[in-house]
Amino acid sequence: MMNAMMNGVVVFLMVVVVAKAQVPLPGSCPDVQTQPDFDLNQFLGLWFESERYFAGPEVLGKCVTAEYSLGDNGTVSILNSQINKITGTPTSIAGYGTASKDDPAKLSIVFPSLPVKIQAPYWILDTDYKNYVVVWSCNDFLLFNTNNAWILTRSNNPTEAILQKAYSALEKNGISTKYLIKTDQTNCPSN
């Protein structure tokens, strides 16, 4: 009976990790500093995904973008889009985020069309609003945590100097850059 229960817990945790498509790491989520005086209005608009941690739904994706706009009741509407590398088919998923009253750089996001409705942290660690934003997410589980990081840029071909600022924001928060995967932004319709 105890073995069956433990197997159930392990399977549940694996489903959560896969559903959230994050990198599992030992220990608890690190303490991080979010963007001071975060201004949501400057953040809104179209961003190109430059680099990210592994995300299952994006394995075959390219030309990944995220567009943020004001939603109902103070929420942030999110539209993530990509093109399938093999078929060329565009896909998108819509969601929404709610900012913390204590720290507006800490959003909690939901994508209602997913089979598992999980509110995920989506924290803005650093941005200059015009060139880049560094976003981070982490969830604690028993002996490990799952985390994800994104570097979004206003240009689909950011300069090395812009990327270095983003890497610095991750490193100063103790978040590894070694798990970052470059997003293919070549031959995209908006290029």
C-alpha positions as CSV (number, residue, x, y, z in Angstrom):
1,M,0.0,0.0,0.0
2,M,2.8,2.4,0.9
3,N,4.7,1.6,-2.3
4,A,1.6,2.3,-4.4
5,M,1.1,5.6,-2.6
6,M,4.7,6.6,-3.2
7,N,4.5,5.6,-6.8
8,G,1.4,7.8,-7.1
9,V,3.2,10.8,-5.6
10,V,6.2,10.3,-7.9
11,V,3.9,10.1,-11.0
12,F,2.0,13.2,-9.8
13,L,5.2,15.2,-9.4
14,M,6.5,14.1,-12.8
15,V,3.2,15.2,-14.4
16,V,3.5,18.6,-12.7
17,V,7.1,19.0,-13.9
18,V,6.2,18.0,-17.5
19,A,3.0,20.1,-17.5
20,K,4.9,23.1,-16.3
21,A,7.9,22.2,-18.6
22,Q,10.5,23.4,-16.2
23,V,14.0,22.4,-15.2
24,P,14.0,20.4,-12.0
25,L,16.9,21.3,-9.5
26,P,17.7,20.0,-6.0
27,G,16.7,22.1,-3.0
28,S,14.4,25.1,-2.6
29,C,13.8,28.0,-5.0
30,P,16.4,30.7,-4.5
31,D,15.5,34.1,-3.1
32,V,15.5,36.5,-6.0
33,Q,15.1,40.3,-6.4
34,T,12.4,41.5,-8.8
35,Q,12.5,44.7,-10.9
36,P,12.2,47.6,-8.5
37,D,9.4,50.1,-9.3
38,F,8.1,47.8,-12.0
39,D,5.9,49.7,-14.5
40,L,3.4,47.4,-16.1
41,N,2.4,49.9,-18.8
42,Q,6.0,50.1,-20.1
43,F,6.2,46.3,-20.1
44,L,3.1,45.8,-22.3
45,G,3.5,45.0,-26.0
46,L,5.2,42.5,-28.2
47,W,8.3,40.7,-27.1
48,F,10.4,38.1,-29.0
49,E,11.7,35.1,-27.1
50,S,15.5,35.2,-27.4
51,E,16.4,32.4,-25.0
52,R,14.6,30.1,-22.5
53,Y,15.0,27.1,-20.3
54,F,13.5,23.8,-21.7
55,A,9.8,24.1,-22.4
56,G,8.1,20.9,-23.8
57,P,5.5,22.8,-25.8
58,E,8.2,24.7,-27.6
59,V,10.4,21.8,-28.7
60,L,9.3,22.1,-32.3
61,G,8.7,25.9,-32.1
62,K,10.4,28.8,-33.7
63,C,9.5,32.5,-34.1
64,V,8.2,32.5,-30.5
65,T,6.6,35.7,-29.3
66,A,4.7,36.9,-26.2
67,E,2.3,39.8,-26.4
68,Y,1.0,41.5,-23.2
69,S,-1.9,43.9,-23.0
70,L,-4.2,45.2,-20.3
71,G,-7.0,42.7,-19.6
72,D,-10.2,42.9,-17.6
73,N,-10.2,43.8,-13.9
74,G,-6.5,44.8,-13.8
75,T,-5.3,41.6,-15.3
76,V,-2.6,41.2,-18.0
77,S,-3.7,39.4,-21.2
78,I,-1.0,37.1,-22.6
79,L,-0.8,35.7,-26.1
80,N,2.1,33.4,-26.7
81,S,2.6,32.4,-30.4
82,Q,5.0,30.2,-32.3
83,I,5.5,28.5,-35.6
84,N,6.0,24.7,-35.9
85,K,9.5,24.1,-37.4
86,I,8.4,21.1,-39.3
87,T,4.9,22.0,-40.6
88,G,5.1,25.8,-40.6
89,T,1.8,25.9,-38.8
90,P,1.4,28.9,-36.5
91,T,-0.1,28.1,-33.0
92,S,-0.9,30.3,-30.0
93,I,-2.1,30.0,-26.5
94,A,-3.9,32.8,-24.5
95,G,-3.7,33.3,-20.8
96,Y,-3.8,36.0,-18.2
97,G,-1.7,37.2,-15.3
98,T,-2.5,38.9,-12.1
99,A,0.1,41.1,-10.4
100,S,0.8,40.8,-6.6
101,K,-0.5,43.8,-4.6
102,D,2.8,43.8,-2.7
103,D,5.1,43.5,-5.7
104,P,3.7,44.3,-9.2
105,A,6.7,42.6,-10.8
106,K,5.4,39.3,-9.4
107,L,2.7,38.0,-11.7
108,S,0.7,34.8,-11.3
109,I,-0.3,33.4,-14.7
110,V,-2.9,30.9,-15.9
111,F,-3.5,29.4,-19.4
112,P,-7.2,28.3,-19.2
113,S,-7.0,26.0,-22.2
114,L,-4.4,23.7,-20.6
115,P,-5.8,20.5,-19.2
116,V,-4.2,21.3,-15.8
117,K,-5.2,24.8,-14.5
118,I,-2.1,25.8,-12.5
119,Q,-1.3,29.3,-11.4
120,A,2.4,29.7,-12.1
121,P,4.7,32.4,-10.8
122,Y,6.0,34.7,-13.6
123,W,8.4,37.2,-12.0
124,I,10.0,40.1,-13.8
125,L,13.6,40.1,-12.5
126,D,15.0,42.9,-14.7
127,T,14.0,45.0,-17.7
128,D,14.8,48.3,-19.4
129,Y,11.4,48.1,-21.1
130,K,12.9,49.0,-24.5
131,N,15.3,46.2,-25.2
132,Y,15.0,43.2,-22.8
133,V,13.1,41.6,-20.0
134,V,14.3,38.7,-17.8
135,V,11.4,36.5,-16.5
136,W,11.7,33.7,-13.9
137,S,9.5,31.1,-12.4
138,C,10.1,28.6,-9.6
139,N,8.0,26.1,-7.7
140,D,9.1,24.2,-4.6
141,F,8.4,20.5,-4.2
142,L,9.5,18.1,-1.5
143,L,13.3,17.9,-2.1
144,F,13.6,19.8,-5.3
145,N,12.3,22.8,-7.2
146,T,11.3,23.4,-10.8
147,N,12.3,26.6,-12.4
148,N,12.2,28.3,-15.8
149,A,13.8,31.4,-17.2
150,W,13.1,33.5,-20.3
151,I,15.0,36.3,-22.0
152,L,12.5,38.3,-24.1
153,T,13.7,41.1,-26.3
154,R,11.9,43.8,-28.3
155,S,14.0,42.9,-31.3
156,N,14.1,39.4,-32.8
157,N,17.9,39.8,-33.3
158,P,19.2,41.5,-30.1
159,T,22.8,42.7,-29.7
160,E,25.3,40.8,-27.6
161,A,25.3,43.8,-25.2
162,I,21.6,43.5,-24.6
163,L,21.9,39.7,-23.9
164,Q,24.8,40.4,-21.5
165,K,22.6,42.6,-19.4
166,A,20.0,39.8,-19.3
167,Y,22.6,37.2,-18.3
168,S,23.8,39.5,-15.6
169,A,20.3,39.8,-14.1
170,L,20.1,36.0,-13.9
171,E,23.6,35.5,-12.5
172,K,23.1,38.2,-9.8
173,N,20.1,36.3,-8.6
174,G,21.9,32.9,-8.6
175,I,20.1,31.6,-11.6
176,S,22.1,29.5,-14.0
177,T,22.5,30.6,-17.6
178,K,23.8,27.2,-18.6
179,Y,20.2,25.8,-19.1
180,L,19.3,28.6,-21.6
181,I,18.4,27.5,-25.1
182,K,18.5,30.0,-28.0
183,T,15.1,30.4,-29.7
184,D,15.1,30.2,-33.5
185,Q,14.0,33.6,-34.8
186,T,15.1,33.2,-38.4
187,N,12.8,33.4,-41.4
188,C,9.9,34.5,-39.3
189,P,6.9,36.3,-40.9
190,S,7.6,39.5,-38.9
191,N,11.3,39.4,-39.7
